[in-house]
Amino acid sequence: MLRIPELAMPRTRKVTTVYNSKKEVWNDREKAQDFFLRQMMTAEGEERDRAECIYIQLVHGLDKCED
């Protein structure tokens, strides 16, 4: 469970993701959400679960999202 309520977190546009041990810095949160939503829709199994985990963290406003 998160210590800070999601609504209280700042909604910055810059976000860092770690997906399949690959770190990537996004300058636009919406582009990152779009990418991981597409990954969720096209992948299967464990790969889909990882993308879903990051997508949920992005939606909740976290600045660093990891699978």
CHARMM-style PDB file with segment names, atoms N, HN, CA, C and O in Angstrom:
ATOM      1  N   MET     1       0.833  -1.172   0.000  1.00  0.00      PROA
ATOM      2  CA  MET     1       0.000   0.000   0.000  1.00  0.00      PROA
ATOM      3  C   MET     1       0.883   1.242   0.000  1.00  0.00      PROA
ATOM      4  O   MET     1       1.951   1.251   0.612  1.00  0.00      PROA
ATOM      5  N   LEU     2       0.453   2.247  -0.659  1.00  0.00      PROA
ATOM      6  HN  LEU     2      -0.414   2.240  -1.156  1.00  0.00      PROA
ATOM      7  CA  LEU     2       1.216   3.480  -0.747  1.00  0.00      PROA
ATOM      8  C   LEU     2       1.099   4.282   0.544  1.00  0.00      PROA
ATOM      9  O   LEU     2       0.037   4.307   1.167  1.00  0.00      PROA
ATOM     10  N   ARG     3       2.172   4.927   0.940  1.00  0.00      PROA
ATOM     11  HN  ARG     3       3.034   4.906   0.434  1.00  0.00      PROA
ATOM     12  CA  ARG     3       2.154   5.727   2.159  1.00  0.00      PROA
ATOM     13  C   ARG     3       1.447   7.065   1.940  1.00  0.00      PROA
ATOM     14  O   ARG     3       0.809   7.595   2.850  1.00  0.00      PROA
ATOM     15  N   ILE     4       1.565   7.598   0.734  1.00  0.00      PROA
ATOM     16  HN  ILE     4       2.083   7.167  -0.005  1.00  0.00      PROA
ATOM     17  CA  ILE     4       0.927   8.868   0.402  1.00  0.00      PROA
ATOM     18  C   ILE     4      -0.251   8.564  -0.518  1.00  0.00      PROA
ATOM     19  O   ILE     4      -0.087   7.842  -1.502  1.00  0.00      PROA
ATOM     20  N   PRO     5      -1.414   9.090  -0.225  1.00  0.00      PROA
ATOM     21  CA  PRO     5      -2.555   8.861  -1.120  1.00  0.00      PROA
ATOM     22  C   PRO     5      -2.226   9.312  -2.538  1.00  0.00      PROA
ATOM     23  O   PRO     5      -1.568  10.333  -2.738  1.00  0.00      PROA
ATOM     24  N   GLU     6      -2.685   8.549  -3.511  1.00  0.00      PROA
ATOM     25  HN  GLU     6      -3.219   7.720  -3.348  1.00  0.00      PROA
ATOM     26  CA  GLU     6      -2.370   8.824  -4.914  1.00  0.00      PROA
ATOM     27  C   GLU     6      -2.793  10.223  -5.340  1.00  0.00      PROA
ATOM     28  O   GLU     6      -2.100  10.860  -6.133  1.00  0.00      PROA
ATOM     29  N   LEU     7      -3.907  10.704  -4.832  1.00  0.00      PROA
ATOM     30  HN  LEU     7      -4.469  10.186  -4.187  1.00  0.00      PROA
ATOM     31  CA  LEU     7      -4.394  12.017  -5.238  1.00  0.00      PROA
ATOM     32  C   LEU     7      -3.514  13.151  -4.714  1.00  0.00      PROA
ATOM     33  O   LEU     7      -3.548  14.256  -5.257  1.00  0.00      PROA
ATOM     34  N   ALA     8      -2.737  12.898  -3.681  1.00  0.00      PROA
ATOM     35  HN  ALA     8      -2.709  12.001  -3.240  1.00  0.00      PROA
ATOM     36  CA  ALA     8      -1.867  13.918  -3.121  1.00  0.00      PROA
ATOM     37  C   ALA     8      -0.519  13.981  -3.837  1.00  0.00      PROA
ATOM     38  O   ALA     8       0.249  14.917  -3.617  1.00  0.00      PROA
ATOM     39  N   MET     9      -0.227  13.014  -4.676  1.00  0.00      PROA
ATOM     40  HN  MET     9      -0.851  12.254  -4.855  1.00  0.00      PROA
ATOM     41  CA  MET     9       1.049  12.980  -5.373  1.00  0.00      PROA
ATOM     42  C   MET     9       1.072  13.979  -6.523  1.00  0.00      PROA
ATOM     43  O   MET     9       0.063  14.176  -7.200  1.00  0.00      PROA
ATOM     44  N   PRO    10       2.220  14.607  -6.743  1.00  0.00      PROA
ATOM     45  CA  PRO    10       2.309  15.556  -7.850  1.00  0.00      PROA
ATOM     46  C   PRO    10       2.209  14.841  -9.187  1.00  0.00      PROA
ATOM     47  O   PRO    10       2.732  13.739  -9.350  1.00  0.00      PROA
ATOM     48  N   ARG    11       1.550  15.459 -10.123  1.00  0.00      PROA
ATOM     49  HN  ARG    11       1.125  16.355  -9.991  1.00  0.00      PROA
ATOM     50  CA  ARG    11       1.382  14.881 -11.446  1.00  0.00      PROA
ATOM     51  C   ARG    11       2.384  15.513 -12.404  1.00  0.00      PROA
ATOM     52  O   ARG    11       2.012  16.320 -13.256  1.00  0.00      PROA
ATOM     53  N   THR    12       3.658  15.143 -12.264  1.00  0.00      PROA
ATOM     54  HN  THR    12       3.961  14.487 -11.573  1.00  0.00      PROA
ATOM     55  CA  THR    12       4.672  15.680 -13.158  1.00  0.00      PROA
ATOM     56  C   THR    12       4.590  14.954 -14.488  1.00  0.00      PROA
ATOM     57  O   THR    12       4.094  13.830 -14.566  1.00  0.00      PROA
ATOM     58  N   ARG    13       5.071  15.592 -15.509  1.00  0.00      PROA
ATOM     59  HN  ARG    13       5.474  16.504 -15.445  1.00  0.00      PROA
ATOM     60  CA  ARG    13       5.027  14.988 -16.834  1.00  0.00      PROA
ATOM     61  C   ARG    13       6.206  14.040 -17.035  1.00  0.00      PROA
ATOM     62  O   ARG    13       6.117  13.115 -17.842  1.00  0.00      PROA
ATOM     63  N   LYS    14       7.307  14.255 -16.317  1.00  0.00      PROA
ATOM     64  HN  LYS    14       7.379  15.007 -15.662  1.00  0.00      PROA
ATOM     65  CA  LYS    14       8.494  13.425 -16.465  1.00  0.00      PROA
ATOM     66  C   LYS    14       8.379  12.196 -15.564  1.00  0.00      PROA
ATOM     67  O   LYS    14       8.023  12.308 -14.391  1.00  0.00      PROA
ATOM     68  N   VAL    15       8.684  11.021 -16.124  1.00  0.00      PROA
ATOM     69  HN  VAL    15       8.973  10.930 -17.077  1.00  0.00      PROA
ATOM     70  CA  VAL    15       8.564   9.783 -15.368  1.00  0.00      PROA
ATOM     71  C   VAL    15       9.666   8.816 -15.807  1.00  0.00      PROA
ATOM     72  O   VAL    15      10.091   8.827 -16.962  1.00  0.00      PROA
ATOM     73  N   THR    16      10.121   7.983 -14.871  1.00  0.00      PROA
ATOM     74  HN  THR    16       9.776   7.974 -13.933  1.00  0.00      PROA
ATOM     75  CA  THR    16      11.136   6.974 -15.157  1.00  0.00      PROA
ATOM     76  C   THR    16      10.504   5.601 -15.016  1.00  0.00      PROA
ATOM     77  O   THR    16       9.820   5.318 -14.032  1.00  0.00      PROA
ATOM     78  N   THR    17      10.740   4.743 -16.014  1.00  0.00      PROA
ATOM     79  HN  THR    17      11.296   4.973 -16.814  1.00  0.00      PROA
ATOM     80  CA  THR    17      10.220   3.379 -15.948  1.00  0.00      PROA
ATOM     81  C   THR    17      11.379   2.385 -16.034  1.00  0.00      PROA
ATOM     82  O   THR    17      12.390   2.635 -16.691  1.00  0.00      PROA
ATOM     83  N   VAL    18      11.205   1.263 -15.358  1.00  0.00      PROA
ATOM     84  HN  VAL    18      10.385   1.060 -14.824  1.00  0.00      PROA
ATOM     85  CA  VAL    18      12.148   0.143 -15.459  1.00  0.00      PROA
ATOM     86  C   VAL    18      11.316  -1.050 -15.891  1.00  0.00      PROA
ATOM     87  O   VAL    18      10.497  -1.563 -15.129  1.00  0.00      PROA
ATOM     88  N   TYR    19      11.539  -1.486 -17.130  1.00  0.00      PROA
ATOM     89  HN  TYR    19      12.205  -1.069 -17.749  1.00  0.00      PROA
ATOM     90  CA  TYR    19      10.740  -2.548 -17.747  1.00  0.00      PROA
ATOM     91  C   TYR    19      11.685  -3.551 -18.379  1.00  0.00      PROA
ATOM     92  O   TYR    19      12.466  -3.197 -19.262  1.00  0.00      PROA
ATOM     93  N   ASN    20      11.623  -4.798 -17.936  1.00  0.00      PROA
ATOM     94  HN  ASN    20      10.989  -5.085 -17.218  1.00  0.00      PROA
ATOM     95  CA  ASN    20      12.544  -5.848 -18.402  1.00  0.00      PROA
ATOM     96  C   ASN    20      13.999  -5.443 -18.182  1.00  0.00      PROA
ATOM     97  O   ASN    20      14.845  -5.645 -19.053  1.00  0.00      PROA
ATOM     98  N   SER    21      14.281  -4.875 -17.024  1.00  0.00      PROA
ATOM     99  HN  SER    21      13.594  -4.711 -16.316  1.00  0.00      PROA
ATOM    100  CA  SER    21      15.620  -4.424 -16.624  1.00  0.00      PROA
ATOM    101  C   SER    21      16.152  -3.291 -17.493  1.00  0.00      PROA
ATOM    102  O   SER    21      17.352  -3.017 -17.477  1.00  0.00      PROA
ATOM    103  N   LYS    22      15.293  -2.636 -18.243  1.00  0.00      PROA
ATOM    104  HN  LYS    22      14.319  -2.859 -18.257  1.00  0.00      PROA
ATOM    105  CA  LYS    22      15.690  -1.507 -19.088  1.00  0.00      PROA
ATOM    106  C   LYS    22      15.088  -0.234 -18.509  1.00  0.00      PROA
ATOM    107  O   LYS    22      13.869  -0.108 -18.395  1.00  0.00      PROA
ATOM    108  N   LYS    23      15.956   0.709 -18.145  1.00  0.00      PROA
ATOM    109  HN  LYS    23      16.947   0.607 -18.238  1.00  0.00      PROA
ATOM    110  CA  LYS    23      15.514   1.975 -17.572  1.00  0.00      PROA
ATOM    111  C   LYS    23      15.293   2.984 -18.697  1.00  0.00      PROA
ATOM    112  O   LYS    23      16.127   3.132 -19.590  1.00  0.00      PROA
ATOM    113  N   GLU    24      14.160   3.671 -18.637  1.00  0.00      PROA
ATOM    114  HN  GLU    24      13.483   3.551 -17.911  1.00  0.00      PROA
ATOM    115  CA  GLU    24      13.852   4.671 -19.650  1.00  0.00      PROA
ATOM    116  C   GLU    24      13.217   5.887 -18.971  1.00  0.00      PROA
ATOM    117  O   GLU    24      12.355   5.749 -18.104  1.00  0.00      PROA
ATOM    118  N   VAL    25      13.658   7.070 -19.380  1.00  0.00      PROA
ATOM    119  HN  VAL    25      14.358   7.182 -20.084  1.00  0.00      PROA
ATOM    120  CA  VAL    25      13.100   8.318 -18.856  1.00  0.00      PROA
ATOM    121  C   VAL    25      12.183   8.897 -19.924  1.00  0.00      PROA
ATOM    122  O   VAL    25      12.594   9.117 -21.063  1.00  0.00      PROA
ATOM    123  N   TRP    26      10.948   9.138 -19.539  1.00  0.00      PROA
ATOM    124  HN  TRP    26      10.615   8.960 -18.613  1.00  0.00      PROA
ATOM    125  CA  TRP    26       9.939   9.702 -20.429  1.00  0.00      PROA
ATOM    126  C   TRP    26       9.717  11.162 -20.040  1.00  0.00      PROA
ATOM    127  O   TRP    26       9.617  11.483 -18.856  1.00  0.00      PROA
ATOM    128  N   ASN    27       9.639  12.033 -21.023  1.00  0.00      PROA
ATOM    129  HN  ASN    27       9.720  11.772 -21.985  1.00  0.00      PROA
ATOM    130  CA  ASN    27       9.356  13.439 -20.760  1.00  0.00      PROA
ATOM    131  C   ASN    27       7.861  13.724 -20.742  1.00  0.00      PROA
ATOM    132  O   ASN    27       7.434  14.812 -20.353  1.00  0.00      PROA
ATOM    133  N   ASP    28       7.073  12.754 -21.159  1.00  0.00      PROA
ATOM    134  HN  ASP    28       7.420  11.871 -21.475  1.00  0.00      PROA
ATOM    135  CA  ASP    28       5.622  12.925 -21.212  1.00  0.00      PROA
ATOM    136  C   ASP    28       4.949  11.683 -20.619  1.00  0.00      PROA
ATOM    137  O   ASP    28       5.035  10.592 -21.183  1.00  0.00      PROA
ATOM    138  N   ARG    29       4.287  11.860 -19.491  1.00  0.00      PROA
ATOM    139  HN  ARG    29       4.217  12.746 -19.033  1.00  0.00      PROA
ATOM    140  CA  ARG    29       3.630  10.751 -18.802  1.00  0.00      PROA
ATOM    141  C   ARG    29       2.579  10.079 -19.681  1.00  0.00      PROA
ATOM    142  O   ARG    29       2.436   8.856 -19.655  1.00  0.00      PROA
ATOM    143  N   GLU    30       1.843  10.875 -20.460  1.00  0.00      PROA
ATOM    144  HN  GLU    30       1.959  11.868 -20.482  1.00  0.00      PROA
ATOM    145  CA  GLU    30       0.781  10.315 -21.309  1.00  0.00      PROA
ATOM    146  C   GLU    30       1.344   9.381 -22.376  1.00  0.00      PROA
ATOM    147  O   GLU    30       0.725   8.368 -22.703  1.00  0.00      PROA
ATOM    148  N   LYS    31       2.514   9.716 -22.922  1.00  0.00      PROA
ATOM    149  HN  LYS    31       3.016  10.539 -22.656  1.00  0.00      PROA
ATOM    150  CA  LYS    31       3.145   8.835 -23.917  1.00  0.00      PROA
ATOM    151  C   LYS    31       3.566   7.516 -23.273  1.00  0.00      PROA
ATOM    152  O   LYS    31       3.438   6.452 -23.879  1.00  0.00      PROA
ATOM    153  N   ALA    32       4.065   7.593 -22.051  1.00  0.00      PROA
ATOM    154  HN  ALA    32       4.169   8.458 -21.559  1.00  0.00      PROA
ATOM    155  CA  ALA    32       4.447   6.374 -21.334  1.00  0.00      PROA
ATOM    156  C   ALA    32       3.211   5.519 -21.056  1.00  0.00      PROA
ATOM    157  O   ALA    32       3.244   4.300 -21.226  1.00  0.00      PROA
ATOM    158  N   GLN    33       2.116   6.161 -20.627  1.00  0.00      PROA
ATOM    159  HN  GLN    33       2.089   7.151 -20.490  1.00  0.00      PROA
ATOM    160  CA  GLN    33       0.887   5.415 -20.375  1.00  0.00      PROA
ATOM    161  C   GLN    33       0.387   4.760 -21.649  1.00  0.00      PROA
ATOM    162  O   GLN    33      -0.041   3.606 -21.623  1.00  0.00      PROA
ATOM    163  N   ASP    34       0.434   5.471 -22.752  1.00  0.00      PROA
ATOM    164  HN  ASP    34       0.781   6.408 -22.773  1.00  0.00      PROA
ATOM    165  CA  ASP    34      -0.011   4.922 -24.035  1.00  0.00      PROA
ATOM    166  C   ASP    34       0.833   3.713 -24.423  1.00  0.00      PROA
ATOM    167  O   ASP    34       0.298   2.696 -24.865  1.00  0.00      PROA
ATOM    168  N   PHE    35       2.156   3.821 -24.257  1.00  0.00      PROA
ATOM    169  HN  PHE    35       2.591   4.646 -23.898  1.00  0.00      PROA
ATOM    170  CA  PHE    35       3.054   2.716 -24.597  1.00  0.00      PROA
ATOM    171  C   PHE    35       2.736   1.473 -23.770  1.00  0.00      PROA
ATOM    172  O   PHE    35       2.628   0.375 -24.315  1.00  0.00      PROA
ATOM    173  N   PHE    36       2.586   1.641 -22.462  1.00  0.00      PROA
ATOM    174  HN  PHE    36       2.673   2.534 -22.019  1.00  0.00      PROA
ATOM    175  CA  PHE    36       2.360   0.478 -21.609  1.00  0.00      PROA
ATOM    176  C   PHE    36       0.945  -0.082 -21.745  1.00  0.00      PROA
ATOM    177  O   PHE    36       0.731  -1.275 -21.534  1.00  0.00      PROA
ATOM    178  N   LEU    37      -0.008   0.755 -22.090  1.00  0.00      PROA
ATOM    179  HN  LEU    37       0.166   1.725 -22.262  1.00  0.00      PROA
ATOM    180  CA  LEU    37      -1.349   0.252 -22.378  1.00  0.00      PROA
ATOM    181  C   LEU    37      -1.317  -0.626 -23.631  1.00  0.00      PROA
ATOM    182  O   LEU    37      -1.947  -1.683 -23.669  1.00  0.00      PROA
ATOM    183  N   ARG    38      -0.590  -0.189 -24.641  1.00  0.00      PROA
ATOM    184  HN  ARG    38      -0.079   0.669 -24.610  1.00  0.00      PROA
ATOM    185  CA  ARG    38      -0.448  -1.004 -25.870  1.00  0.00      PROA
ATOM    186  C   ARG    38       0.282  -2.305 -25.583  1.00  0.00      PROA
ATOM    187  O   ARG    38      -0.071  -3.354 -26.122  1.00  0.00      PROA
ATOM    188  N   GLN    39       1.307  -2.237 -24.728  1.00  0.00      PROA
ATOM    189  HN  GLN    39       1.594  -1.385 -24.290  1.00  0.00      PROA
ATOM    190  CA  GLN    39       2.021  -3.455 -24.343  1.00  0.00      PROA
ATOM    191  C   GLN    39       1.080  -4.432 -23.652  1.00  0.00      PROA
ATOM    192  O   GLN    39       1.129  -5.636 -23.904  1.00  0.00      PROA
ATOM    193  N   MET    40       0.225  -3.911 -22.783  1.00  0.00      PROA
ATOM    194  HN  MET    40       0.185  -2.933 -22.579  1.00  0.00      PROA
ATOM    195  CA  MET    40      -0.734  -4.773 -22.084  1.00  0.00      PROA
ATOM    196  C   MET    40      -1.665  -5.462 -23.075  1.00  0.00      PROA
ATOM    197  O   MET    40      -1.979  -6.642 -22.919  1.00  0.00      PROA
ATOM    198  N   MET    41      -2.102  -4.732 -24.084  1.00  0.00      PROA
ATOM    199  HN  MET    41      -1.847  -3.774 -24.210  1.00  0.00      PROA
ATOM    200  CA  MET    41      -3.080  -5.268 -25.031  1.00  0.00      PROA
ATOM    201  C   MET    41      -2.472  -6.279 -26.002  1.00  0.00      PROA
ATOM    202  O   MET    41      -3.177  -7.164 -26.488  1.00  0.00      PROA
ATOM    203  N   THR    42      -1.191  -6.163 -26.288  1.00  0.00      PROA
ATOM    204  HN  THR    42      -0.618  -5.444 -25.894  1.00  0.00      PROA
ATOM    205  CA  THR    42      -0.582  -7.041 -27.292  1.00  0.00      PROA
ATOM    206  C   THR    42       0.226  -8.195 -26.696  1.00  0.00      PROA
ATOM    207  O   THR    42       0.443  -9.206 -27.364  1.00  0.00      PROA
ATOM    208  N   ALA    43       0.670  -8.054 -25.452  1.00  0.00      PROA
ATOM    209  HN  ALA    43       0.494  -7.233 -24.909  1.00  0.00      PROA
ATOM    210  CA  ALA    43       1.505  -9.096 -24.847  1.00  0.00      PROA
ATOM    211  C   ALA    43       0.637 -10.140 -24.145  1.00  0.00      PROA
ATOM    212  O   ALA    43      -0.559  -9.950 -23.924  1.00  0.00      PROA
ATOM    213  N   GLU    44       1.290 -11.247 -23.807  1.00  0.00      PROA
ATOM    214  HN  GLU    44       2.261 -11.402 -23.987  1.00  0.00      PROA
ATOM    215  CA  GLU    44       0.610 -12.332 -23.105  1.00  0.00      PROA
ATOM    216  C   GLU    44       1.445 -12.773 -21.911  1.00  0.00      PROA
ATOM    217  O   GLU    44       2.657 -12.562 -21.872  1.00  0.00      PROA
ATOM    218  N   GLY    45       0.787 -13.379 -20.953  1.00  0.00      PROA
ATOM    219  HN  GLY    45      -0.197 -13.550 -20.985  1.00  0.00      PROA
ATOM    220  CA  GLY    45       1.474 -14.003 -19.819  1.00  0.00      PROA
ATOM    221  C   GLY    45       2.201 -13.016 -18.932  1.00  0.00      PROA
ATOM    222  O   GLY    45       1.673 -11.962 -18.579  1.00  0.00      PROA
ATOM    223  N   GLU    46       3.434 -13.380 -18.575  1.00  0.00      PROA
ATOM    224  HN  GLU    46       3.863 -14.236 -18.861  1.00  0.00      PROA
ATOM    225  CA  GLU    46       4.229 -12.585 -17.653  1.00  0.00      PROA
ATOM    226  C   GLU    46       4.540 -11.203 -18.219  1.00  0.00      PROA
ATOM    227  O   GLU    46       4.578 -10.221 -17.478  1.00  0.00      PROA
ATOM    228  N   GLU    47       4.759 -11.127 -19.507  1.00  0.00      PROA
ATOM    229  HN  GLU    47       4.728 -11.925 -20.109  1.00  0.00      PROA
ATOM    230  CA  GLU    47       5.043  -9.848 -20.159  1.00  0.00      PROA
ATOM    231  C   GLU    47       3.872  -8.874 -19.983  1.00  0.00      PROA
ATOM    232  O   GLU    47       4.069  -7.685 -19.730  1.00  0.00      PROA
ATOM    233  N   ARG    48       2.667  -9.396 -20.118  1.00  0.00      PROA
ATOM    234  HN  ARG    48       2.506 -10.361 -20.323  1.00  0.00      PROA
ATOM    235  CA  ARG    48       1.463  -8.575 -19.934  1.00  0.00      PROA
ATOM    236  C   ARG    48       1.355  -8.111 -18.488  1.00  0.00      PROA
ATOM    237  O   ARG    48       0.999  -6.962 -18.226  1.00  0.00      PROA
ATOM    238  N   ASP    49       1.659  -8.995 -17.555  1.00  0.00      PROA
ATOM    239  HN  ASP    49       1.948  -9.929 -17.768  1.00  0.00      PROA
ATOM    240  CA  ASP    49       1.590  -8.648 -16.133  1.00  0.00      PROA
ATOM    241  C   ASP    49       2.572  -7.526 -15.787  1.00  0.00      PROA
ATOM    242  O   ASP    49       2.240  -6.634 -15.006  1.00  0.00      PROA
ATOM    243  N   ARG    50       3.767  -7.565 -16.356  1.00  0.00      PROA
ATOM    244  HN  ARG    50       4.037  -8.289 -16.990  1.00  0.00      PROA
ATOM    245  CA  ARG    50       4.761  -6.522 -16.109  1.00  0.00      PROA
ATOM    246  C   ARG    50       4.291  -5.177 -16.641  1.00  0.00      PROA
ATOM    247  O   ARG    50       4.390  -4.159 -15.956  1.00  0.00      PROA
ATOM    248  N   ALA    51       3.779  -5.180 -17.866  1.00  0.00      PROA
ATOM    249  HN  ALA    51       3.698  -6.007 -18.422  1.00  0.00      PROA
ATOM    250  CA  ALA    51       3.288  -3.935 -18.466  1.00  0.00      PROA
ATOM    251  C   ALA    51       2.112  -3.381 -17.663  1.00  0.00      PROA
ATOM    252  O   ALA    51       2.007  -2.170 -17.467  1.00  0.00      PROA
ATOM    253  N   GLU    52       1.243  -4.254 -17.206  1.00  0.00      PROA
ATOM    254  HN  GLU    52       1.329  -5.238 -17.365  1.00  0.00      PROA
ATOM    255  CA  GLU    52       0.090  -3.834 -16.411  1.00  0.00      PROA
ATOM    256  C   GLU    52       0.531  -3.203 -15.091  1.00  0.00      PROA
ATOM    257  O   GLU    52      -0.039  -2.203 -14.655  1.00  0.00      PROA
ATOM    258  N   CYS    53       1.530  -3.782 -14.468  1.00  0.00      PROA
ATOM    259  HN  CYS    53       1.993  -4.594 -14.823  1.00  0.00      PROA
ATOM    260  CA  CYS    53       2.051  -3.267 -13.202  1.00  0.00      PROA
ATOM    261  C   CYS    53       2.570  -1.838 -13.383  1.00  0.00      PROA
ATOM    262  O   CYS    53       2.268  -0.961 -12.574  1.00  0.00      PROA
ATOM    263  N   ILE    54       3.339  -1.608 -14.430  1.00  0.00      PROA
ATOM    264  HN  ILE    54       3.583  -2.321 -15.087  1.00  0.00      PROA
ATOM    265  CA  ILE    54       3.867  -0.270 -14.688  1.00  0.00      PROA
ATOM    266  C   ILE    54       2.746   0.692 -15.052  1.00  0.00      PROA
ATOM    267  O   ILE    54       2.742   1.835 -14.595  1.00  0.00      PROA
ATOM    268  N   TYR    55       1.806   0.249 -15.860  1.00  0.00      PROA
ATOM    269  HN  TYR    55       1.809  -0.680 -16.231  1.00  0.00      PROA
ATOM    270  CA  TYR    55       0.696   1.103 -16.264  1.00  0.00      PROA
ATOM    271  C   TYR    55      -0.097   1.585 -15.045  1.00  0.00      PROA
ATOM    272  O   TYR    55      -0.449   2.761 -14.959  1.00  0.00      PROA
ATOM    273  N   ILE    56      -0.372   0.699 -14.126  1.00  0.00      PROA
ATOM    274  HN  ILE    56      -0.086  -0.256 -14.195  1.00  0.00      PROA
ATOM    275  CA  ILE    56      -1.114   1.061 -12.919  1.00  0.00      PROA
ATOM    276  C   ILE    56      -0.331   2.086 -12.097  1.00  0.00      PROA
ATOM    277  O   ILE    56      -0.913   3.030 -11.564  1.00  0.00      PROA
ATOM    278  N   GLN    57       0.970   1.905 -11.996  1.00  0.00      PROA
ATOM    279  HN  GLN    57       1.444   1.138 -12.429  1.00  0.00      PROA
ATOM    280  CA  GLN    57       1.794   2.866 -11.259  1.00  0.00      PROA
ATOM    281  C   GLN    57       1.780   4.233 -11.948  1.00  0.00      PROA
ATOM    282  O   GLN    57       1.752   5.264 -11.276  1.00  0.00      PROA
ATOM    283  N   LEU    58       1.799   4.243 -13.260  1.00  0.00      PROA
ATOM    284  HN  LEU    58       1.821   3.405 -13.805  1.00  0.00      PROA
ATOM    285  CA  LEU    58       1.732   5.498 -14.011  1.00  0.00      PROA
ATOM    286  C   LEU    58       0.412   6.213 -13.765  1.00  0.00      PROA
ATOM    287  O   LEU    58       0.387   7.425 -13.549  1.00  0.00      PROA
ATOM    288  N   VAL    59      -0.659   5.478 -13.797  1.00  0.00      PROA
ATOM    289  HN  VAL    59      -0.639   4.493 -13.972  1.00  0.00      PROA
ATOM    290  CA  VAL    59      -1.989   6.061 -13.585  1.00  0.00      PROA
ATOM    291  C   VAL    59      -2.095   6.660 -12.184  1.00  0.00      PROA
ATOM    292  O   VAL    59      -2.770   7.670 -11.983  1.00  0.00      PROA
ATOM    293  N   HSD    60      -1.431   6.037 -11.227  1.00  0.00      PROA
ATOM    294  HN  HSD    60      -0.883   5.217 -11.390  1.00  0.00      PROA
ATOM    295  CA  HSD    60      -1.475   6.512  -9.846  1.00  0.00      PROA
ATOM    296  C   HSD    60      -0.533   7.687  -9.596  1.00  0.00      PROA
ATOM    297  O   HSD    60      -0.516   8.237  -8.495  1.00  0.00      PROA
ATOM    298  N   GLY    61       0.249   8.078 -10.598  1.00  0.00      PROA
ATOM    299  HN  GLY    61       0.236   7.631 -11.493  1.00  0.00      PROA
ATOM    300  CA  GLY    61       1.068   9.274 -10.492  1.00  0.00      PROA
ATOM    301  C   GLY    61       2.463   9.096  -9.936  1.00  0.00      PROA
ATOM    302  O   GLY    61       3.090  10.083  -9.550  1.00  0.00      PROA
ATOM    303  N   LEU    62       2.977   7.876  -9.879  1.00  0.00      PROA
ATOM    304  HN  LEU    62       2.468   7.074 -10.192  1.00  0.00      PROA
ATOM    305  CA  LEU    62       4.321   7.664  -9.371  1.00  0.00      PROA
ATOM    306  C   LEU    62       5.365   8.212 -10.353  1.00  0.00      PROA
ATOM    307  O   LEU    62       5.160   8.179 -11.567  1.00  0.00      PROA
ATOM    308  N   ASP    63       6.481   8.712  -9.821  1.00  0.00      PROA
ATOM    309  HN  ASP    63       6.647   8.739  -8.835  1.00  0.00      PROA
ATOM    310  CA  ASP    63       7.540   9.249 -10.676  1.00  0.00      PROA
ATOM    311  C   ASP    63       8.509   8.176 -11.151  1.00  0.00      PROA
ATOM    312  O   ASP    63       9.162   8.343 -12.181  1.00  0.00      PROA
ATOM    313  N   LYS    64       8.609   7.070 -10.406  1.00  0.00      PROA
ATOM    314  HN  LYS    64       8.079   6.935  -9.569  1.00  0.00      PROA
ATOM    315  CA  LYS    64       9.449   5.949 -10.814  1.00  0.00      PROA
ATOM    316  C   LYS    64       8.600   4.689 -10.768  1.00  0.00      PROA
ATOM    317  O   LYS    64       8.075   4.325  -9.715  1.00  0.00      PROA
ATOM    318  N   CYS    65       8.466   4.026 -11.908  1.00  0.00      PROA
ATOM    319  HN  CYS    65       8.892   4.322 -12.763  1.00  0.00      PROA
ATOM    320  CA  CYS    65       7.594   2.846 -12.024  1.00  0.00      PROA
ATOM    321  C   CYS    65       8.454   1.646 -12.425  1.00  0.00      PROA
ATOM    322  O   CYS    65       9.231   1.714 -13.377  1.00  0.00      PROA
ATOM    323  N   GLU    66       8.303   0.557 -11.688  1.00  0.00      PROA
ATOM    324  HN  GLU    66       7.671   0.501 -10.915  1.00  0.00      PROA
ATOM    325  CA  GLU    66       9.088  -0.652 -11.952  1.00  0.00      PROA
ATOM    326  C   GLU    66       8.172  -1.858 -12.065  1.00  0.00      PROA
ATOM    327  O   GLU    66       7.120  -1.926 -11.429  1.00  0.00      PROA
ATOM    328  N   ASP    67       8.598  -2.811 -12.892  1.00  0.00      PROA
ATOM    329  HN  ASP    67       9.453  -2.756 -13.408  1.00  0.00      PROA
ATOM    330  CA  ASP    67       7.821  -4.043 -13.030  1.00  0.00      PROA
ATOM    331  C   ASP    67       8.156  -5.056 -11.977  1.00  0.00      PROA
ATOM    332  OT1 ASP    67       7.582  -6.145 -11.964  1.00  0.00      PROA
TER     333      ASP     67
END
